[in-house]
Each structure stands twice: as structure tokens, then as C-alpha cells.
Amino acid sequence: MTTELQPTKKATRNYYSYSDTPWSIWNVLYGRRSHRKYDLFKPGRDLVDSLDKTRELACRTRGASLENIAVISDQDRVNELRLALFRSFQGGINSWLSVTKPWAIITVELDAGEMTADRPQLLPRVIMAMEDLVLWLAEQDMGTCWIGGFNDKAITGLLKAGEGRRVPLVIPVGKPVVSPGFNFDTFTAQSMSKRRKPLQKIASVESYSEPYSVPEISRKGFSASSRQGVPELLESIGGNNEKTCGADIDLIVDACLESARVAPSASNSQPWHFVVVRERGNLDKLAGCCGLDRNWKAAFVASGRTGKLISRLLEKPFWMIDVPISMSHISLMAASMECPVDVITDGIDEKAINSLVGLPGDERTVGVIGIK
Ligand SMILES: Cc1cc2nc3c(=O)[nH]c(=O)nc-3n(C[C@H](O)[C@H](O)[C@H](O)COP(=O)(O)O)c2cc1C
């Protein structure tokens, strides 16, 4: 493998320099990392209320239900859950929970059938809403860590989830012991805890077999939206934003791919692939496979590999978890450039999309993001 195709901690380019105005969503995307050590901290009423409001907004935007995402902040319950998560560990990966105290734990709760379905419907929507919360919490200088490495029977029982329900994922929230400064200069030194695959390895153009090549893009003529906060971006994804984005389409595509590249994934496995569709005929076919009549200027087919060992061991469909996390990033990034988007994960003709973009046999389409 040539050096440029190896995983790296470096940003693909200095995206900040492409906008005349502050493009500050990058601070959050690059600055977020998994925090596993928290200071003692008592949140103010404002933070707790805002977390609840953002939870409602994220659920509404992504089409999840409030019943799917709960914030547990009662300290006795947080402690009980933290210790149960640590005890139900698989391979000791969550022993850090025995020594640190989050001030809240956010839980995902779903019908058990969602976890075993050939194509879960609600799971990807709930996951996108959870990642929106993770990014909003990073914006508030709060640390989080997705946790999926546990046996959920004990946890589901402890949380008294109803018959036929499961709690497959949780996210502790705490004041991180070290809070890195969020800016481009400190990014390589502090922000990303692990390396990421380069864009050429995770993206293709029109067909899975045609690797994306990072283009030269002019730095002139683009102003990022003045609304860069996660809640504002969510409002614009969910609203009837009929504006059109003035940015060069190469920049839109490249920035969206970069935002996905730096997303968190279980064991940092980055099991995602994105086929960029720009050719008119393919775009029209793709919109048709999503049951839509749209004139997208570009679209991303986001896919993941099924049948991974970790999915079988933990009985969790990680392809429908990791890839939607990256789709939250792509849609927020598009909104930060004032690009209206369609985010579609269900009601699609999956076989037709897989074949349109030439996915290999073990790769499945998780969803499509269309840039209007
Ligand atoms: C679905 C999912 C499950 C995860 N499960 C665990 C876990 O059980 N324990 C843990 O310490 N980290 C867990 N992580 C955190 C990843 O290890 C982390 O996101 C990855 O190494 C990238 O590092 P970063 O988040 O700091 O960028 C999980 C992440 C995701 C997205």
C-alpha cells in the first residue's frame, strides 16, 4: 500500500480555508473523540434542559421516537447502570466504567425484532439521532463514548425495558478530564484518538470499483452558512429549506466524505463505503430506487459490510449502526454548506441500488443521501 492510502490522523485538506465565513462545524467533527475519563461534575438546569430539547429535535429530524432514546441522569440509576455495564463486559473492554463517573447515560431502546431484522427500519434513524446528540454534547465541551460491547440481557432487565425490547447501545456523558482546544492547529496533535482510512479507500465514484481521487478545488467563492450549531443544522435538515447551495459541487462532495471519514465506529473499524453519484442518468435512477422524483445534483450511496464476527458475537447489526453514524455527519455537513438534503434509509429498492453502484456481494446499501 502506498503511504497515501494508509490510515492517517491528518485532515484531507484545510477545509476552513475554503470558506469566507467561519465553517465551525469542523471544530465539532474533528474535536469530538471518545472520552473514557470524566471529572466530577454537576450539570446546571440549562444543560439538562437543552439536552432534552436537542433529543426531541434530533428524534423529530431523523424520524425516531422519543421512546427510543432516554437520558438517565438520576445519580443512583447512573451508578447502577455504569456498574452493570462494566460487569457485563465482553473481553474487559469497558472496565474503565468501574473507575469513572458519567453524570448521565443515554440509552437506545428498541423492539428486539429490529436487531434481528434483515433490514432494520427504526435502528438507523435512532442511531443518526444519537450521533447528533454526541456532536451536540461535544459542542458543549462534554465527553461521550458510544458503548456497544456488552451483553444487553442484563442491561435490558435492569432498565425494565418492556417485554420484547432491547437496549443494545448506551452513551455515557461526562465532563472530560482533558478537554482539547477545538481548532485546526491542534487537530492533528490532540483531537482524533485513532487513525482513519483515507478518502480514496472509503469512497468511489459512480461505481464501487472506481476509487474516488481527491480533487484540486478552488478556494474562492464559498461562504459557509452563518448557522453552524448542531441544533440549527438539524432544523435546516428537517425544514423545507429550498435554498440552493452556491459551493462548488467538488467541495460539497469532498467535505461530506471527509465528515463521514472522521466519524466514530465500533473498534474504529470504519466499515463504511460511499459511492458518489453525479452522472444525471444514474442520479435519476437512484432517486427512483428511493421512490422519489428528485433533481439531485449529487448523491451518496452509503454501504456497509454485514456478517462481521463482532455482529454475531454481540447479536448487534453493526452495519446498521456504524454507517448511520457517518450519515449523521454527512447530512450535518451538507446543511452547514446550505445544501438541502434527503436522507433515506427505508422504503428503498435495495437490490436495485446495490446493482446500480456495483456493490460487492457482502456489501449492502444502508442509505442514500441526496444533495438537492
Ligand atoms: C457502535 C459503537 C460501539 C462502541 N463500543 C465501544 C465500547 O463498547 N467500549 C469502548 O470503550 N468504546 C466503544 N466505542 C468507541 C470506539 O472505540 C471509538 O469510537 C473508535 O475507536 C474511534 O475513536 P474516537 O471515537 O475517539 O474517534 C464504540 C463506538 C461505536 C460507534
The ligand as a MOL file (V3000), in Angstrom:
LIG
                    3D

  0  0  0     0  0            999 V3000
M  V30 BEGIN CTAB
M  V30 COUNTS 31 33 0 0 0
M  V30 BEGIN ATOM
M  V30 1 C -21.2780 1.4890 17.7550 0
M  V30 2 C -20.0610 1.7400 18.6140 0
M  V30 3 C -19.7770 0.9190 19.6840 0
M  V30 4 C -18.6670 1.1920 20.5010 0
M  V30 5 N -18.4500 0.3970 21.6080 0
M  V30 6 C -17.4400 0.7220 22.4490 0
M  V30 7 C -17.2830 0.0010 23.6710 0
M  V30 8 O -18.0170 -0.9410 23.9820 0
M  V30 9 N -16.2930 0.3920 24.5230 0
M  V30 10 C -15.4630 1.4380 24.2270 0
M  V30 11 O -14.5970 1.7670 25.0610 0
M  V30 12 N -15.5730 2.1390 23.0630 0
M  V30 13 C -16.5520 1.8140 22.1900 0
M  V30 14 N -16.7220 2.5480 21.0280 0
M  V30 15 C -15.8320 3.6910 20.7410 0
M  V30 16 C -14.8590 3.3820 19.5820 0
M  V30 17 O -13.8490 2.5310 20.0300 0
M  V30 18 C -14.2890 4.7170 19.0660 0
M  V30 19 O -15.3390 5.4800 18.5410 0
M  V30 20 C -13.2510 4.4900 17.9820 0
M  V30 21 O -12.1130 3.8350 18.4940 0
M  V30 22 C -12.7990 5.8150 17.3430 0
M  V30 23 O -12.2550 6.6820 18.3230 0
M  V30 24 P -12.8590 8.1300 18.5460 0
M  V30 25 O -14.3360 7.9700 18.8730 0
M  V30 26 O -12.0950 8.7050 19.6950 0
M  V30 27 O -12.7000 8.9160 17.2800 0
M  V30 28 C -17.8090 2.2860 20.1940 0
M  V30 29 C -18.0860 3.0910 19.0900 0
M  V30 30 C -19.2030 2.8420 18.3110 0
M  V30 31 C -19.5060 3.7590 17.1840 0
M  V30 END ATOM
M  V30 BEGIN BOND
M  V30 1 1 1 2
M  V30 2 1 2 3
M  V30 3 2 2 30
M  V30 4 2 3 4
M  V30 5 1 4 5
M  V30 6 1 4 28
M  V30 7 2 5 6
M  V30 8 1 6 7
M  V30 9 1 6 13
M  V30 10 2 7 8
M  V30 11 1 7 9
M  V30 12 1 9 10
M  V30 13 2 10 11
M  V30 14 1 10 12
M  V30 15 2 12 13
M  V30 16 1 13 14
M  V30 17 1 14 15
M  V30 18 1 14 28
M  V30 19 1 15 16
M  V30 20 1 16 17
M  V30 21 1 16 18
M  V30 22 1 18 19
M  V30 23 1 18 20
M  V30 24 1 20 21
M  V30 25 1 20 22
M  V30 26 1 22 23
M  V30 27 1 23 24
M  V30 28 2 24 25
M  V30 29 1 24 26
M  V30 30 1 24 27
M  V30 31 2 28 29
M  V30 32 1 29 30
M  V30 33 1 30 31
M  V30 END BOND
M  V30 END CTAB
M  END
